[in-house]
Amino acid sequence: MGYAPLRCPRCGEITLWKKSDSSYKGFSVGKAIVGSSIFGPLGASAGALGKRKSRYRCGKCGYSEEFDG
């Protein structure tokens, strides 16, 4: 699982590198396969849970990037 860096990768700013939003995205085929093998057809819906993504933005240079977690 990836984590956001402590500083902006572009300009190196530490204090202005902040989280701007977070969301859940995507369909996980792996979760669907494991869920269906354990719980049957109903378990395939586990793949719809997706991943949590967070977007971080630098207040100094405007660089933004999305990270897992």
Buried (B, 14 or more C-beta within 10 A) or exposed (E): EEEBEEBBEEEEBEEEBEEEEEEEEEEBEEBBBBBBEEEEEEBBEBBEBEBEBBBBBBEBBEBEBBBEE
